[in-house]
Amino acid sequence: QVQVVESGGGLVQPGGSLRLSCVASGDINRLNVMGWYRQVPGKERELVARISSSGSAYHADSVKGRFTISRENAKNTVYLQMNSLKPEDTAVYHCKLELARGDFWGQGTQVTVSS
């Protein structure tokens, strides 16, 4: 009964910006953690950023200073603002909602950074 829907992916030039959105709906506890992961071609899944309902956030070293995770608790929505994008940021980005009863994943959205 929980649904996670992502949007905002696409093609962007190096140095450009993109904002990913993830909306969770259904029977969701107000206290939760939401995060972004990416599957980089040729590499294992990587945690990009996570944020709790209290606002405490984590950003991977590879994106720190360039990406910012944020959320609107009332809407169960999380954002990933991506600035200064690099070709190595190209990946399928997945949103994950962490609840006490389990994790729920979005469908993934492709981000391609290329000239």
C-alpha positions, 0 to 999 in steps of 0.5 A: 500500500506504499508507493514511491514515485520519482521524477526529475531525471534526464539529460544535462550538460556537465556543470549543469543542475538537476533536481530529483523528486520522490513522493511517497504515499500510503500508510507511512509513519511520520518518522522515517528515513528517505534516501537516494541511491545510484547504480553507476555503470560498471559499479555496485549500488552507491548510497548518495544521500539520506535524510531523516524526518528530523532533518539530519542528513548524510551525503556521500563524499563523492557528492558532498558540496555539490548535491543537497538532500532535503525533504518536506515531511508533510508531503513525504517528499524528498528532493535531491538538488544536484549541482555542478554535475559531472559525467561520472554522476551518470547513473540510475538514481533510486529513491528509498523509503525506510520504514520500521516494517521494511524498505520501499523503493522507487522505480528509478530515474535515469540521470545522464550527464553528457555534452 
